[in-house]
Amino acid sequence: MSDSQEIENLVQIYFNSMYEASADKVNAVFHPDAKITGYIEGELHSMTKPEFADFVDSHQPSAKENGETPRLDLVSVDIAGETALARVRCDYLGLTFLDSLSLLKTEGKWSIYNKLFHVKGPAG
């Protein structure tokens, strides 16, 4: 499988982690040292991987269980050796996010090293 395909699969699992409220999937795709950072309603939020996994897991029932329509757009992927940047637009918690995912390939496996997010507005 090519790096592009691996990254596309990783992004899908990343989205599914939120859509399905799955801490296990968060843990599967994020690097142990990952940070998740961005603004919501003018307030800066910053989380570690364990904090983000707990946050995602806390949204029960999940969007999938609630029958919400999934929305994930892989806007772009730029690969430079063992690093990459993926821009992702997705709906989550009633909002549309534009995420910048910094990816790192270690021991032959891609993971999300950092996530910067921007809230574009209400979902849809």
C-alpha positions in Angstrom: 0.0 0.0 0.0 1.3 3.5 -0.9 1.9 6.2 1.7 -1.0 8.1 0.2 -3.4 5.1 0.7 -2.1 4.5 4.2 -2.7 8.2 5.1 -6.2 8.1 3.6 -7.0 5.0 5.7 -5.6 6.7 8.8 -7.8 9.8 8.2 -10.8 7.6 7.8 -10.1 5.8 11.1 -9.5 9.3 12.7 -12.9 10.4 11.5 -14.6 7.1 12.6 -13.1 7.6 16.1 -15.2 10.7 16.5 -18.2 9.5 14.5 -18.4 6.3 16.6 -17.2 7.9 19.9 -14.3 5.4 20.1 -11.4 6.0 22.4 -9.8 2.9 21.0 -9.7 4.3 17.5 -8.3 7.6 18.8 -5.5 5.6 20.4 -4.9 3.7 17.2 -4.2 6.7 15.0 -2.6 9.3 17.3 1.1 9.3 18.3 1.6 9.0 22.0 3.0 12.5 22.2 0.2 14.1 20.1 -1.4 17.4 20.9 -4.9 18.5 19.8 -5.3 22.3 19.8 -7.7 24.9 18.4 -10.3 27.5 19.2 -14.0 27.0 19.9 -16.0 30.2 20.3 -12.9 32.2 20.9 -11.6 29.9 23.6 -8.3 28.1 23.1 -8.5 24.3 23.8 -5.5 22.1 24.1 -5.5 18.4 24.9 -3.1 15.5 25.1 -3.9 12.2 23.3 -5.4 10.6 26.5 -7.5 13.7 27.1 -8.8 13.7 23.5 -9.6 10.0 23.7 -11.6 10.6 26.9 -13.4 13.6 25.2 -14.3 11.6 22.2 -15.5 8.6 24.3 -17.6 10.9 26.4 -20.0 11.7 23.6 -22.4 8.8 24.0 -24.5 7.9 22.3 -22.3 8.4 19.3 -23.2 10.4 16.2 -23.4 7.1 14.3 -25.8 5.7 16.9 -27.9 8.9 16.6 -28.1 8.4 12.9 -26.3 11.6 12.0 -25.1 11.8 8.4 -21.3 11.5 8.3 -19.3 14.2 6.5 -15.6 13.8 5.8 -13.6 15.6 3.1 -9.9 14.9 2.6 -9.0 18.4 1.3 -5.3 17.7 0.6 -2.3 15.6 1.5 1.3 16.7 1.2 3.9 14.0 1.9 7.6 14.9 2.5 9.6 11.8 3.3 8.5 10.5 6.7 6.3 13.5 7.4 3.0 14.6 5.9 0.2 17.2 6.3 -3.4 16.3 5.8 -6.2 19.0 5.6 -9.5 17.5 6.6 -13.0 19.0 6.6 -15.5 17.2 8.8 -18.7 17.6 10.8 -18.5 16.8 14.5 -20.7 17.8 17.4 -22.9 19.9 15.2 -20.0 22.0 13.9 -17.9 21.9 10.7 -14.2 21.7 11.5 -11.2 22.3 9.2 -8.3 20.2 10.7 -4.6 20.3 9.9 -3.2 16.9 10.8 0.6 16.7 11.1 1.6 13.1 10.4 4.7 11.2 11.3 5.9 7.8 10.0 7.7 5.8 12.7 8.7 2.2 12.5 6.9 2.0 9.1 3.5 3.2 10.5 1.8 6.6 10.0 0.3 8.4 13.0 -1.2 11.8 13.8 1.5 13.8 15.7 -0.5 17.0 16.0 -4.0 18.2 15.2 -4.8 21.9 14.8 -8.5 22.6 14.4 -10.5 25.5 13.2 -14.3 25.7 13.6 -15.8 27.0 10.3 -19.4 27.2 11.7 -22.5 25.1 12.1 -22.4 21.6 10.5 -23.9 21.3 7.0 
